[in-house]
Amino acid sequence: MAMKFTVNREVLQSGLQKVVGITDQKRASMQVLTHVLVEAAVNENRLSLSATDLNLSVQTSVEADVVSPGQTTVSARKFLESVKELRHEALHCELLDNARLSVKAGTVNYALATIPAADFPYLETITPEKTCPLDVETLRRGLESTVYAVPQDEDAISVSGMFWHPVAEDRLRLVSSDGHRLAMNEISFPSKAFFGDVQGVVVPRKGVQEIIRLLEKTDAVQGALHENRLIVQTPDTHLMVLLLEEAFPKYEAIIPEAVEGFVEVPRADLQAALRRMAVVSDASSMHVRFMMSRDLLGLEAGSVEHGTAYEEISVEYSGKNFAIAFNIRYVMDVIQSFTGPTVRVEWVDEYHGGIFRDPDDPGIFALIMPMMV
């Protein structure tokens, strides 16, 4: 008898959402890598969902009423889209003789194309001897506040991953840089137990994004390193990430030991002003000029095609007049990653990177290289 099961729509949707991010529809070298492996087990009455891109793999399981066991693969995105469109809570699924996966709900019946499970890459399930409990909110916040600076292009000159750098027995520094900016957040983390003698690892951008996705849907998580893999697991999901072999640059060398001036600006005011400045920016002119004078921060941006914009924000500042320009999108990314009501901007001179801090979160730090305009 072919695979047959009944599953709750919301339960299946939640499970598919945990694996669909792994399946890269555009970059997949084989069609089967855009599929999710569906396995039904009668003895457990659970449905296993697995996906991989050969560098990352994720396995999760959901409750189901399994009538007969079996396995197949189906497009992860199409399976999820079809489930989202259905309105009945109970979904009746069956692998048909014509190699279609029937998904029935009420009067609706999808018959989705499949690829045999035998064509799906073998997924090695590594069960670490020892795992560390991780604080979900702390790790999620740390990753979200630094992932924006990881290069999106895997062929970029900079390392397209995030450096997990243990700096104390109970501290972890998350660092990313695309060569134009650097983002860093030092968080509480069981580094001694997690890393042992390892001095740090580089986690690829997609791996970081999938860890964030997993952390958003759980209250309990365990983590471990196993050779060249990072493993993150929850009670029902197992994520394995192949670490990058590239060495992360000596990022400490570009962080100024001392600054010449600083100003603190209300975050909401600065964020709104930057959005207004961005209206007149374009791809050829992405700069915003910060101009400090007594009790005043002036912002100026513009382009030949769209014109110029200028705005003043009242601040407490009594230092010397100073001006420096940054890529406006980079500054907006930094401000978006902060959560406190104030942004602290520090500088050495117009040639060194500007430093951005969140006074409410001492561990968070960003450096943006200046633009010459």
N, C-alpha and C positions, 0 to 999 in steps of 0.2 A: 504494500500500500504506500502511495506517495505521501510526502510530508503534508500534514494537515493540522491546523491549530486555530484557536480563537483567542483574540487578545483585545484588551481595552485600548481604545483609540488614543487617549491621552498618554497612557503608559508607553505604547509603541512610539508615539511621536517624541516623547522625552528621550527614549533610548536612541532613536535615529538622530536626534539633534546632537547627541554626544559623539557620534562617529562621522557625521557628514562632512565636518570640516577637514578631515584627513584626506578625503577623496577630492583630488584636484582635477576638475573637469578640463582645464585648459592645458595643464602640464603633464598629465598622466602619459607615460610612455606606452602603456597597455590599457585597453578598454576595461579589463577586469579590475584595474586599480581605481576606477570610478564607481565600483560596485561595493556593496556591503555583503559580507558572508552571513547568511541567515541559517542558523542551526537550531532545530527543535529537538528537545530531549523529553521523552515520556516520563522517565523515572524522576526527573526533577521538576517537571511542569514549568520549565523556563525556556525562554527564547534567547539564544546567544546572538549578538550582533558584533561583527568584527570588520575593521577597515585598516588599510595600510597604504602608504606611498613608498614603501621599502625603507624609508628613513624613520618614519613614525608608525606606530601601530597602536590601535585602541580596541579593547574588547569590553563589552558591557552586556548585561543580561537583564531581562524583564520577565515578570510573571506572565504565564500564558497557560491556557488549557490545551495541552498537546494531545491530539487524537492519535496521530501516528508520527513517528520521528522522521527526520530527513534533513537535507541541507541543499542549499543552492545559493547563487549570488544574483543580486538585482541592483540596478542603478540606485545608489544611495539617495541621490537628489530626487529622482522621479518617485521613488518609494515614499520619501518624506512628503513631497508635494501632493501626492495622491491621498495620503493619510490626512494631511491638513485640510483637504477639501471635503472630506467626508463628515457627515453630521451625526451618524449613529455611533453610540459608544462601543458596541461590540463589532469587531471586524473579524470576518471569517476568511482565512487564508488557506490556499491549497495549491500545491505544485501539480500542474496539469500534465497530461501525456505529451502535449505539444511544446513542452519546456517553457510554459508561461506560468507566472505566479498570479493566481486569481486572488483578488482582494475584494470581498463583497461586504456591502453595508446597505441594508434596506434594498432599494431598487437599483442601486449603483453597483457596477461590477467592472473593476479594472482587470486586465490581463497583461501583466508587465513582462517584458522580455527578460530572459535570464541567461546567465553563462554558467556552465557546470561548476560545481564547487571544486572539482578536481583541478580546474585551471587557476584557482585562487592561490596566491603565494602562501607557502607554509609559514605560519606565525609561531615563532618560538615563545612560549610563555615562561618567562623567567620569574621564579619565586625567590626573592632575596632571603638569605638566612636571617637577616635582621633589618627591620625598617624603623624609621623614626616618625613619631607623630609630629605633624606640622600644624602651625596655627593658620587656619584657612584665610582669615581676614587679613592678617599681617602679610602673608606671602602674596595674596592676590593684589593687595594695595601696592606692595613693592614692585611687582611685575608690571602692573598697569601704569605706574608712574614713570617707568623707564623704557618700555618697549617702543615708544615712538621714535627713539633715536637709533634703533637697529636698522641697518640698511635694508631696503626692500628688495634690491637687486642682488641676487646671489653672486653675480659676476662683479660686484663692486670691489673697489680696491680695499676698502675697510672690511673687517670681519663681519659677516652677516649673521651674527649671533650675539647673545647676551652673556657677559662674564659673570659667573657666580663665584665671588671671591670671598672665602672665609677669612675674616680679619681678627677674630677672637673665638674663644670656645663657644660663645653664645651669640655671635654676631656674624651677619652675612652682608656683603656689599654687592648689590646688583648694579652692573655697569654696562652701558651701551654707548656706541659712538659710530657715526657715519663719516667721520673726518671733518665735518663742519660744526658739529655740536656733540656734547657729551652729557649723558644723563646718568645720575647715580642716586641710589637710595640705600642707606645702611639700616638693616632691620634686625630685629631679634630672631634668632634662628639657632637650632641645635647643631652648630657647625662641627664641633668635635666628633659627635656621634655620627653625623651624616657623612662627612668627608674623610674622617680618619687622617691619613697622612697626605691625602690629595690636596694640592695647593690651589685648586680651582678648576672649573670646567666651563666650556663655552656651549651654551644651549642655542640651537638654531632658532631663528625668528618664528617659524611655524610651530616649533615645539613650545615656545613660550606662549604663543597665542592659544594653543590647545590646552596647556596647563591652566591658563586663565579661564578658558571656557569650562573646564572641569571644576575649578574652584568655585565658579559662580553657581554650581548646582549641587553643592554638598556642604555638610557641616563638619565632616570628619575626613581627614586625609592622612595617608602615610607616604613616606618617600624613602628612596634608597638609591645608591650608586651601585652598578654592577658592571665592572670592566669599563667598556666605552658607552654605556647606556645609563640614562636617568629614568628611574621608574617612579611613577606617581600612581597611587591606587586609593580608591574609596571602597566602601563595602560592596559595590556592584560593578565597578569599572576599573580596568587596568590599562594604564597609558605607559608606553615605552618610547623613549626618544633617543635616537642615535646622536651622540655628542659630536661636535665639530673637532677636528684634529688641529686646526689652526691655533697658534698662540695668540692671545689677546695682547694688544700693544700696552706698553708701560704708561698707563693713563695718568698715573700720579704726576708725571713729569710736566704735564701742561696745566696743572692746577696751581695758580699763584699762591705763594706763601703768605703774601700780605696784599692788601688793597689800599688804594689811595682815596677812595670815596664810596659813598653808598647813599641810597635813598629808598624809603619805604612808601609804597603806593597801594591804595585800596585795590584789591584784586578785581572786584566787579567793575570799578571805574576804568582800570587799565584794559580789561578784557573788552569792554564795550568800545573804548576808544580805538583799540587795535582793529576791531571789526569795521569801524568807520574808515580808518586809514586804508584798509584792504580794498575798499570800493574802488579806489583810483590806482591800484596796483595791477600789474600784469606780469606775464612770464618773463619779460625782459627787464623789469624793474620791480623787484620784490622787497626793496629796502624800506625800513622805517627808521627815522632818525630820532634818537633820544637826546634832548637838549636840556641840561640841568642849569638852572640859575636860582637865585635866592627865592626859596619857598615856591618854586615853580618847576614843573616838568613839562616841557613842550614836546609834542610828537608831530613829526612831519613825514609825509609820504607823497608819492606821485609818480606819474609816467608821462611820456610825451603824448601818448595817444589819449589818455583819460584825464589829464590835468593833475592838480595837487590838492592836498588836504592838510590842515594844521589844526591842532587842538592843544589846549593847556589844561593841566591837572594840578590843583593846589596840593603841595606837599610840604613837609618840614625839611628844609635844606638850607644850610648856611655856608657850604663850601664854595670853592671857586667854580666859575662857569666851565661847563664841560659838555662835549657832544660826541656821540658814538652811534653808528648805524648797524642794524642787524637785519637779517632776513625776517620779514614780518611773519611768515608762516612758522618759522622756528620758534619765535617768541610766543606765538599763539598756542603752539603745541605744549610749550612749557607751562604757560599759565593754566591751560586746560588740565594739566596733570596735578596741579596744586589743589588743595581743599581749604586752606586757611583763608581768612579775610584779607590778608595783606601779602604783598610780594616785595621782597627785598632785592634791589638791584645793586650790584657791586662792580667796581671797575678798577683797573690799574692805569691804563691809558687807552688811547683809541686804536692801538695796535694789538693789544692782548684781548683775549676772550672776556666777554662780560659774564658775570656770575649771577645766577638767579636762585633765590632761596625762599622757602616757605617757613616763616618764623614759627609757625605752629607745629612744624614737623622738622626738627633739627637734622634728621637723617637724610632729607631729600636735598638734592643739589643738581644744578644744571649749568653748563658752560656753553656759550654760543660764540663762535668766532665772528669778529666784526667784518663789515663790508666797507670797502673803500668807495665812497661816492663823492 
